[in-house]
């Protein structure tokens, strides 16, 4: 099993990169499971919303970790 872990996704531009590129990376590298740290994924770079969580899950993320910004 191949697991892909991405550190902090910070702000809108990082989310856009994940949304645009994750599917291709998963196929190319034959990745089975994706974990991202999403605690800084909000537009301001601090926190995460339900909408952003759903966006990440829909892009291929399996688990979102958090930390002190939640």
C-alpha positions in Angstrom: 0.0 0.0 0.0 1.3 3.4 -0.9 0.4 6.3 1.4 0.9 9.9 0.4 1.2 12.5 3.2 1.1 16.2 2.5 2.1 18.7 5.2 0.3 21.9 5.8 -2.1 23.0 3.0 -1.9 26.8 3.6 -4.6 29.0 2.1 -6.5 29.1 -1.2 -3.6 28.7 -3.6 -2.5 25.4 -1.9 -6.0 24.1 -2.0 -6.2 25.0 -5.7 -3.0 23.1 -6.4 -4.3 20.0 -4.6 -7.6 20.2 -6.4 -5.9 20.5 -9.8 -3.1 18.1 -9.4 -3.8 15.4 -6.8 -5.7 13.1 -9.1 -2.9 13.0 -11.6 -0.3 12.4 -8.9 -2.3 9.5 -7.4 -2.6 7.8 -10.8 1.0 8.4 -11.8 2.4 7.2 -8.5 -0.2 4.5 -7.9 -1.0 5.9 -4.5 -3.7 4.1 -2.4 -4.3 6.5 0.5 -3.9 10.3 1.0 -3.4 12.2 4.3 -3.1 15.9 4.4 -2.7 18.5 7.2 -5.6 20.9 6.7 -5.5 23.1 9.8 -4.3 26.0 7.7 -6.4 25.5 4.6 -8.8 28.4 5.1 -8.3 31.4 2.8 -6.7 33.3 5.7 -4.2 30.5 6.2 -5.6 29.6 9.6 -8.3 27.0 10.3 -10.5 24.9 8.1 -14.2 24.9 7.2 -16.7 22.1 6.5 -16.8 23.3 2.9 -13.0 23.2 2.5 -12.9 19.7 4.1 -15.5 18.5 1.6 -13.5 20.1 -1.2 -10.4 18.2 -0.2 -12.2 14.9 0.3 -13.7 15.3 -3.2 -10.3 15.9 -4.7 -9.1 12.5 -3.4 -8.0 13.1 0.2 -8.9 10.3 2.6 -7.9 11.8 5.9 -7.4 15.4 7.1 -5.3 16.0 10.2 -5.4 19.1 12.3 -3.5 20.8 15.1 -3.5 23.9 17.3 -5.4 26.1 14.8 -8.7 24.1 15.1 
